[in-house]
Amino acid sequence: MRASYQYFGEFRASGFANFPGVGNFRQDLKTRAHGFLVGVGADFNITNAIFVEPIAEIGVGFLHSTGQQGANLGAPNNFPTQDNTNFVAGGGVAIGYHATRNLDVLLSGNYYWLGRADTGVTGNPAPANALFAMNPGEQLQANLQVFTLTVGARARF
């Protein structure tokens, strides 16, 4: 059994929305993600010193998203900021070395599904600047997944 805090990092996604007669607006979504997870794993010894450990984890993820539209046209408008609390799940495998009786060194690769990240929905009136206005009800969305590669140490007491 294991419990951990994971900082997954900051994710960026960009795309374009074409509004006929106005232009092709770049839309940028930025999300920072971290979470608390619990999981299970089991060591399978290959030799007396080297082992393989499959891992499965579930938990809660905290995603903070911001978004912007139109910066490529010199007229950026910001989407409302949104915080999401999501169910997250992951799994992976580690290869480890028993450095001492109480210390292991591990190299692990894990996949995590973090769920949906989105900005807030633009209200009415929608954000506007001197050149362009956004439409009421606009929102940027993404489904986040991440693969991590980590090197770490584990102490036994």
Contacts in CASP RR format, 6 or more apart in sequence:
PFRMAT RR
TARGET T0000
AUTHOR 0000-0000-0000
METHOD contacts of the structure
MODEL  1
MRASYQYFGEFRASGFANFPGVGNFRQDLKTRAHGFLVGVGADFNITNAI
FVEPIAEIGVGFLHSTGQQGANLGAPNNFPTQDNTNFVAGGGVAIGYHAT
RNLDVLLSGNYYWLGRADTGVTGNPAPANALFAMNPGEQLQANLQVFTLT
VGARARF
1 38 0 8 1.000
1 39 0 8 1.000
1 40 0 8 1.000
2 38 0 8 1.000
2 39 0 8 1.000
2 40 0 8 1.000
2 41 0 8 1.000
2 55 0 8 1.000
2 57 0 8 1.000
3 36 0 8 1.000
3 37 0 8 1.000
3 38 0 8 1.000
3 39 0 8 1.000
4 36 0 8 1.000
4 37 0 8 1.000
4 38 0 8 1.000
4 57 0 8 1.000
5 34 0 8 1.000
5 35 0 8 1.000
5 36 0 8 1.000
5 37 0 8 1.000
6 34 0 8 1.000
6 35 0 8 1.000
6 36 0 8 1.000
6 37 0 8 1.000
6 112 0 8 1.000
6 148 0 8 1.000
7 33 0 8 1.000
7 34 0 8 1.000
7 35 0 8 1.000
8 33 0 8 1.000
8 34 0 8 1.000
8 35 0 8 1.000
8 112 0 8 1.000
8 114 0 8 1.000
8 146 0 8 1.000
8 148 0 8 1.000
9 32 0 8 1.000
9 33 0 8 1.000
9 34 0 8 1.000
9 146 0 8 1.000
10 30 0 8 1.000
10 31 0 8 1.000
10 32 0 8 1.000
10 33 0 8 1.000
11 30 0 8 1.000
11 31 0 8 1.000
11 32 0 8 1.000
11 33 0 8 1.000
11 117 0 8 1.000
11 142 0 8 1.000
11 144 0 8 1.000
11 146 0 8 1.000
12 28 0 8 1.000
12 29 0 8 1.000
12 30 0 8 1.000
13 28 0 8 1.000
13 29 0 8 1.000
13 140 0 8 1.000
13 142 0 8 1.000
14 26 0 8 1.000
14 27 0 8 1.000
14 28 0 8 1.000
14 29 0 8 1.000
15 26 0 8 1.000
15 27 0 8 1.000
15 28 0 8 1.000
16 24 0 8 1.000
16 25 0 8 1.000
16 26 0 8 1.000
16 27 0 8 1.000
17 24 0 8 1.000
17 25 0 8 1.000
17 27 0 8 1.000
17 69 0 8 1.000
18 24 0 8 1.000
18 25 0 8 1.000
19 25 0 8 1.000
22 132 0 8 1.000
23 73 0 8 1.000
24 72 0 8 1.000
25 69 0 8 1.000
25 70 0 8 1.000
25 72 0 8 1.000
25 73 0 8 1.000
25 132 0 8 1.000
26 69 0 8 1.000
26 70 0 8 1.000
26 71 0 8 1.000
26 72 0 8 1.000
26 73 0 8 1.000
27 67 0 8 1.000
27 68 0 8 1.000
27 69 0 8 1.000
27 70 0 8 1.000
27 140 0 8 1.000
28 67 0 8 1.000
28 68 0 8 1.000
28 69 0 8 1.000
28 71 0 8 1.000
29 65 0 8 1.000
29 66 0 8 1.000
29 67 0 8 1.000
29 117 0 8 1.000
29 118 0 8 1.000
29 119 0 8 1.000
29 140 0 8 1.000
29 141 0 8 1.000
29 142 0 8 1.000
30 65 0 8 1.000
30 66 0 8 1.000
30 67 0 8 1.000
31 63 0 8 1.000
31 64 0 8 1.000
31 65 0 8 1.000
31 66 0 8 1.000
31 117 0 8 1.000
31 142 0 8 1.000
31 144 0 8 1.000
32 63 0 8 1.000
32 64 0 8 1.000
33 61 0 8 1.000
33 62 0 8 1.000
33 63 0 8 1.000
33 64 0 8 1.000
33 114 0 8 1.000
33 117 0 8 1.000
33 144 0 8 1.000
33 146 0 8 1.000
34 61 0 8 1.000
34 62 0 8 1.000
35 59 0 8 1.000
35 60 0 8 1.000
35 61 0 8 1.000
35 62 0 8 1.000
35 88 0 8 1.000
36 59 0 8 1.000
36 60 0 8 1.000
36 61 0 8 1.000
37 57 0 8 1.000
37 58 0 8 1.000
37 59 0 8 1.000
37 88 0 8 1.000
37 90 0 8 1.000
38 57 0 8 1.000
38 58 0 8 1.000
38 59 0 8 1.000
39 55 0 8 1.000
39 56 0 8 1.000
39 57 0 8 1.000
39 58 0 8 1.000
40 55 0 8 1.000
40 56 0 8 1.000
41 53 0 8 1.000
41 54 0 8 1.000
41 55 0 8 1.000
41 56 0 8 1.000
42 53 0 8 1.000
42 54 0 8 1.000
43 51 0 8 1.000
43 52 0 8 1.000
43 53 0 8 1.000
44 51 0 8 1.000
44 52 0 8 1.000
44 53 0 8 1.000
44 54 0 8 1.000
45 51 0 8 1.000
46 52 0 8 1.000
48 98 0 8 1.000
49 97 0 8 1.000
49 98 0 8 1.000
50 95 0 8 1.000
50 96 0 8 1.000
50 97 0 8 1.000
50 98 0 8 1.000
51 95 0 8 1.000
51 96 0 8 1.000
51 97 0 8 1.000
51 98 0 8 1.000
51 104 0 8 1.000
52 93 0 8 1.000
52 94 0 8 1.000
52 95 0 8 1.000
52 96 0 8 1.000
53 93 0 8 1.000
53 94 0 8 1.000
53 95 0 8 1.000
53 96 0 8 1.000
53 106 0 8 1.000
53 108 0 8 1.000
54 91 0 8 1.000
54 92 0 8 1.000
54 93 0 8 1.000
55 91 0 8 1.000
55 92 0 8 1.000
55 93 0 8 1.000
55 94 0 8 1.000
55 108 0 8 1.000
55 110 0 8 1.000
56 89 0 8 1.000
56 90 0 8 1.000
56 91 0 8 1.000
56 92 0 8 1.000
57 89 0 8 1.000
57 90 0 8 1.000
57 91 0 8 1.000
57 110 0 8 1.000
57 112 0 8 1.000
58 87 0 8 1.000
58 88 0 8 1.000
58 89 0 8 1.000
58 90 0 8 1.000
59 87 0 8 1.000
59 88 0 8 1.000
59 89 0 8 1.000
60 85 0 8 1.000
60 86 0 8 1.000
60 87 0 8 1.000
60 88 0 8 1.000
61 85 0 8 1.000
61 86 0 8 1.000
61 87 0 8 1.000
61 88 0 8 1.000
61 114 0 8 1.000
62 83 0 8 1.000
62 84 0 8 1.000
62 85 0 8 1.000
63 83 0 8 1.000
63 84 0 8 1.000
63 85 0 8 1.000
63 86 0 8 1.000
63 114 0 8 1.000
63 115 0 8 1.000
63 117 0 8 1.000
63 144 0 8 1.000
64 81 0 8 1.000
64 82 0 8 1.000
64 83 0 8 1.000
65 81 0 8 1.000
65 82 0 8 1.000
65 83 0 8 1.000
65 84 0 8 1.000
65 117 0 8 1.000
65 118 0 8 1.000
65 119 0 8 1.000
65 120 0 8 1.000
65 140 0 8 1.000
66 78 0 8 1.000
66 79 0 8 1.000
66 81 0 8 1.000
66 119 0 8 1.000
67 78 0 8 1.000
67 79 0 8 1.000
67 81 0 8 1.000
67 119 0 8 1.000
67 140 0 8 1.000
68 76 0 8 1.000
68 77 0 8 1.000
68 78 0 8 1.000
68 79 0 8 1.000
69 76 0 8 1.000
69 77 0 8 1.000
69 79 0 8 1.000
69 134 0 8 1.000
69 138 0 8 1.000
70 76 0 8 1.000
70 77 0 8 1.000
70 132 0 8 1.000
73 131 0 8 1.000
73 132 0 8 1.000
74 131 0 8 1.000
75 129 0 8 1.000
75 130 0 8 1.000
75 131 0 8 1.000
75 132 0 8 1.000
76 129 0 8 1.000
77 127 0 8 1.000
77 128 0 8 1.000
77 129 0 8 1.000
77 132 0 8 1.000
77 133 0 8 1.000
77 134 0 8 1.000
78 127 0 8 1.000
79 119 0 8 1.000
79 120 0 8 1.000
79 122 0 8 1.000
79 127 0 8 1.000
79 134 0 8 1.000
79 138 0 8 1.000
79 139 0 8 1.000
79 140 0 8 1.000
80 119 0 8 1.000
80 120 0 8 1.000
80 121 0 8 1.000
80 122 0 8 1.000
80 123 0 8 1.000
81 119 0 8 1.000
81 120 0 8 1.000
82 118 0 8 1.000
82 119 0 8 1.000
82 120 0 8 1.000
84 116 0 8 1.000
84 117 0 8 1.000
84 118 0 8 1.000
86 114 0 8 1.000
86 115 0 8 1.000
86 116 0 8 1.000
87 115 0 8 1.000
88 112 0 8 1.000
88 113 0 8 1.000
88 114 0 8 1.000
88 115 0 8 1.000
89 112 0 8 1.000
89 113 0 8 1.000
90 110 0 8 1.000
90 111 0 8 1.000
90 112 0 8 1.000
90 113 0 8 1.000
91 110 0 8 1.000
91 111 0 8 1.000
91 112 0 8 1.000
92 108 0 8 1.000
92 109 0 8 1.000
92 110 0 8 1.000
92 111 0 8 1.000
93 108 0 8 1.000
93 109 0 8 1.000
94 106 0 8 1.000
94 107 0 8 1.000
94 108 0 8 1.000
94 109 0 8 1.000
95 106 0 8 1.000
95 107 0 8 1.000
95 108 0 8 1.000
96 104 0 8 1.000
96 105 0 8 1.000
96 106 0 8 1.000
96 107 0 8 1.000
97 104 0 8 1.000
97 105 0 8 1.000
97 106 0 8 1.000
98 104 0 8 1.000
99 105 0 8 1.000
99 153 0 8 1.000
101 156 0 8 1.000
102 155 0 8 1.000
102 156 0 8 1.000
102 157 0 8 1.000
103 153 0 8 1.000
103 154 0 8 1.000
103 155 0 8 1.000
103 156 0 8 1.000
104 153 0 8 1.000
104 154 0 8 1.000
104 156 0 8 1.000
105 151 0 8 1.000
105 152 0 8 1.000
105 153 0 8 1.000
106 150 0 8 1.000
106 151 0 8 1.000
106 152 0 8 1.000
106 153 0 8 1.000
106 154 0 8 1.000
107 149 0 8 1.000
107 150 0 8 1.000
107 151 0 8 1.000
107 152 0 8 1.000
108 148 0 8 1.000
108 149 0 8 1.000
108 150 0 8 1.000
108 152 0 8 1.000
109 147 0 8 1.000
109 148 0 8 1.000
109 149 0 8 1.000
109 150 0 8 1.000
110 147 0 8 1.000
110 148 0 8 1.000
110 150 0 8 1.000
111 145 0 8 1.000
111 146 0 8 1.000
111 147 0 8 1.000
112 145 0 8 1.000
112 146 0 8 1.000
112 147 0 8 1.000
112 148 0 8 1.000
113 144 0 8 1.000
113 145 0 8 1.000
114 144 0 8 1.000
114 145 0 8 1.000
114 146 0 8 1.000
115 143 0 8 1.000
115 144 0 8 1.000
115 145 0 8 1.000
116 141 0 8 1.000
116 142 0 8 1.000
116 143 0 8 1.000
116 144 0 8 1.000
117 141 0 8 1.000
117 142 0 8 1.000
117 143 0 8 1.000
117 144 0 8 1.000
118 139 0 8 1.000
118 140 0 8 1.000
118 141 0 8 1.000
118 142 0 8 1.000
119 139 0 8 1.000
119 140 0 8 1.000
119 141 0 8 1.000
120 139 0 8 1.000
121 137 0 8 1.000
121 138 0 8 1.000
121 139 0 8 1.000
122 134 0 8 1.000
122 135 0 8 1.000
122 136 0 8 1.000
122 137 0 8 1.000
122 138 0 8 1.000
122 139 0 8 1.000
123 136 0 8 1.000
123 137 0 8 1.000
124 136 0 8 1.000
124 137 0 8 1.000
125 133 0 8 1.000
125 136 0 8 1.000
126 133 0 8 1.000
126 134 0 8 1.000
126 135 0 8 1.000
126 136 0 8 1.000
126 137 0 8 1.000
126 138 0 8 1.000
127 133 0 8 1.000
127 134 0 8 1.000
128 134 0 8 1.000
END
